[in-house]
Amino acid sequence: MQLLIYNTLTRMKEPFEPLTPGIVRMYVCGPTPYDHTHIGHARTYVAFDLIRRFLEFEGYTVIHVMNITDIDDKILRKARETVGLEKWKEIPDKYSKEFFEVLDKMYVKRPHYAPRVTEHIEDIVKTISILIDKGYAYVSQGSVYFEVDKYSRYGQLSKITRRESWRQEMDVVAEKKKPYDFALWKRAKPGEPYWNTPWGPGRPGWHIECTVMGSKYLGVQFDIHGGGQDLIFPHHENEIAQAEACYDVHPWVKYWIHIGYLTIKGEKMSKSLGNIIPVQEVFSKYDPLVLKLYLISAHYRTPLDFSWDALNHAAATYNKIENFTKTIIGYLRDEEPPSSVGEDVAKDVMKISVEREKFLESLREDFNTSKAMAHLHTVINFVNRRIVENRLSYPLAVKTLEFMREFNEITGLLEKVLVPVSSEEKFTELMKLIVELRNIHRRAKNYELADWIRGKLSEIGIKLIDQKDKTIWVLEH
């Protein structure tokens, strides 16, 4: 089955065919780091992490770019309220550091490039100059505006007309030719940071930064651009207008992907409602991977209503998946491959192969994680029944572990359990030596030393379980 992606631009699921065979160039709108990362942010970046991982799993080379908006009205407002305007850079430095730490804890892959706006002022000024020269932009009292009426395709992404955009934009100033024209460059205000340009001192508008940095790192046309659904208008609509006017291309981006809202009791998170939940608050109560599992449990385009009860359920599910994987690893560590395989065992192995293919087909259908997870649980429940019936075979365990490794490759949810095979083999051999050394001391009745070995292993998260005729070990958190 070919990969299908829902394209916001066409409102259709389309077969995925990158502009350059085998290479996917993907731009994701990054954060404006002026406050703590919240769970709404987390949903977007977890979703794109899965999209990137699955594309890589399917054999594509992905070039992933995500911007950091490190100059913005919100950043300057936060600086005024806290450190002072003269130290405004401390705000984006602090919160972008926290943002990446959050991603790391959830095993979200970092982008290959994370350019900052303030590092690309020269590129932005050059692009604005081209738009002015082409007649798509005009200077007014030290600011520069994009003249929307000059661009005939405006509204192609959001399906919002110029008149409707006037009502939604709200940034109506007398110096614009039309209320729906939008700023490419904002003239400097007293006390605020600025950069000098041919039009006077100022700083970039919000929309121009992504147009410039996306095309700088990925080319004047690229494959995927995305972010949260709230960015469709005006941000992404305006990005398209600037890019296609500047670079004389259409479409600028082939596939537009947008992530559904994360709501609280049916309402979008907002400071005015006081319902924003910082990610760190969740991390103080749950493993970060529990939040990641919860966020990918629903299809990325559907609204997801957050509740602590739902997170409790995700925690139980995560423990089930993790413990199941540990059980399979432990079984294979202690068993030997059989000399022959019976028909019943072959049927069991085929069952895993079928569910694996259904799992992958679900993801090829616009990254349908909710459907894919159902097939994961079918595998877990089936193999667990075989364990209870004492019918788990070595070939079935091998096939199951292969599937769990692929599941981790796509989701990053089992990074704490699954280590690289070569390292795992060496670690297993080392543990066999340690267990045997302890058993030698037990047989010699050196119980104090044997207990010391057990205690030290426990301190680093390895539990020894003494059975009638052998000792087994398991990894703990």
Secondary structure as UniProt FT lines:
FT   STRAND          4..7
FT   TURN            8..11
FT   STRAND          12..15
FT   TURN            21..22
FT   STRAND          23..28
FT   HELIX           39..57
FT   TURN            58..59
FT   STRAND          61..66
FT   HELIX           73..81
FT   TURN            82..83
FT   HELIX           85..87
FT   TURN            88..89
FT   HELIX           90..105
FT   TURN            106..107
FT   HELIX           117..119
FT   HELIX           121..133
FT   TURN            134..135
FT   STRAND          137..140
FT   TURN            141..142
FT   STRAND          143..146
FT   HELIX           148..150
FT   TURN            152..158
FT   HELIX           162..169
FT   TURN            174..175
FT   TURN            179..180
FT   STRAND          182..187
FT   TURN            190..191
FT   TURN            198..199
FT   STRAND          202..204
FT   HELIX           206..218
FT   STRAND          222..228
FT   HELIX           229..231
FT   HELIX           232..236
FT   HELIX           237..247
FT   STRAND          253..259
FT   STRAND          262..264
FT   TURN            265..266
FT   STRAND          267..268
FT   TURN            271..274
FT   HELIX           279..283
FT   TURN            284..285
FT   HELIX           288..296
FT   TURN            300..301
FT   STRAND          304..306
FT   HELIX           308..334
FT   HELIX           343..364
FT   HELIX           369..388
FT   TURN            389..390
FT   HELIX           394..411
FT   TURN            413..417
FT   HELIX           421..443
FT   TURN            444..445
FT   HELIX           447..459
FT   TURN            460..461
FT   STRAND          462..466
FT   STRAND          471..475
//
